[in-house]
Amino acid sequence: MSISGILGRRVYGSQAQHPNSAAAVALTGDRIVKYLMMIKHSESTRTQEIPPALLEAMGEFVGQSFKSGVLKETAGLKPSADGFRIRLSGGKVKVLDGPFSEAKEVVGGFAIVDVKSKAEALQMARDFIELHRKHWPGFECESEVRPFEEG
């Protein structure tokens, strides 16, 4: 899961280059793709105690991912009761306060990663889910992984 090459902004001579600029890609052959990873699970999961072994394994996983430069940001989210939705429907804007009882699953957390390929993003998401399978038997979730628009 380590990432080599360009992280953030890199300086070539006296000119700063974005890691995905044509000049940066031409010099290194590396192209960094930013992905958003979301974990979705039942809202009722929030009332369950997280196994200490999972917390320890996640601490190592997250620490190594930050250290390697792949993981840029991550956080768990508060219950949907603390949130709201703004819906546009039929030309009208409506604010809906949580909780969102109609939702089968809620986004429980997210991570933003910089990787070189879809395969690397898939592997990172799979490793994350594998930690849950191993350390929290019976936990059910899904991870949705989507690349950012380039721009």
N, C-alpha and C positions, 0 to 999 in steps of 0.2 A: 503494500500500500504506500510505499514511499514514492515521492514525486521528485524528479530531478528537473533540471532546466529552469524555467522561468517561474518565479512566484511574485505576484504583485507587479510592481513596476521595476524595470531593470534599466540601467543606464548603459548605453552604447556610445562610447566617446563622450561628447559633451551633450548629447541629445537623449532625453528620456523617451523610452518607447513602451507602449502598452504591450503586454505579453502576446496578444493576438494580432498585433500590427503586422503588415506584410513584411516589414524589415526584420522584426523579431522572429517571425516564423521562418523566414529565409535563412537567417543566421543560425538558428538552433534546430530547425526541423520540428520543433515542439509547438503544439497548439493546445492551449488550456481551455477546457470546457467547464463552465460553472453549472452545477446541478442543484436543485432543491430536492431534498429527500424529506418526505413526511411520513410519520408513523400514525396509522389509524387503528383505533380499537374501540371497544364498547365503553361508553361513559362510566358504566359500573366498575370498570377496572380501577378507577381512581380511588375506590373505597378499599381496595385490597392492599395489603402490605407488600412492598417490593422485596423479594428475597435478598438478603445481604450479599450472597454470592453474585447475584446479578449486578448489584451496585458496585461491587469491587471490580468485576470484569468490565463493566461499562467505564469505570474510572480509568482503567488501563487502556482500553480501546480508544476512548476520547483523548486521553493524554498523548498517546502515541500518534494519533491522527492529527492533533494540533502541532505536535513537534515536527512531524514530517512535512507540514505545510499543506496537506490535503484538506483538512477540516478548517473552515474559516469561521463558522458560527454554528452554535447548536443550543437548543433550549427545549425544556418541556413547557407545556401550556397549562394554564389554570383551567378549572372545569368550565364547561360551556355556560353554567349559571352566571359566571363572571363576565361573560361576553355579550355581544349583540351582533345582529346582522342588519344590513341595509339592503333592501330588495327594491329593484326597479321592475315593475310589472304593469302593463296596461297604461304606460305613460305616467305612473304615479310612483313616488318614492315612499317606502314604508320602513320604519325602524322596528325590528323585532328583538326584544330582550331575551337573553338565555334564561333558563336552560332550553336546549333544543331537543325536547323529548321525542320528536318525530324522527330524529336521526338515529339510524342503526349504529353508525360509527362516527366518531369525532376525531379530529386531528389532535393527537396527544402531544406531539412534539415535532421538531424539524431540525434539519442540518443543512448547511450550505457547504458544498465541497467544490474544489477545483481539481479536475482530473484530466488525463490526456485522452480518454476514450469512454464510450458508452460501456464497454466491457469493464473498465476500472470502476465506473460508477455502480454497475451491477454487482461487482464483487464486494464493494464496500457495503452496499445495502444488504447483501446476502450475509456477510459477516456479522452485521448488526443484528439481523433477525435471528441468526444462528445462536448468538449469545442469549437471546430470550428463550429460544427453544431449549437450550441446554440448562439454563439456570432458573427457568420459571415454567416447569411443565404445566400444561393446561392453559397457559396464556395464549390468546388468539389475537392476531393483528395482521395488518398488511402494511407494506411500505410502498408509497407511490413516489416514483423518481422521475423528475422531468428536467430537461435542460432549459437554461435561460435562453431567451432570444438573444441573438448576437446583435451587437450594435455599438 
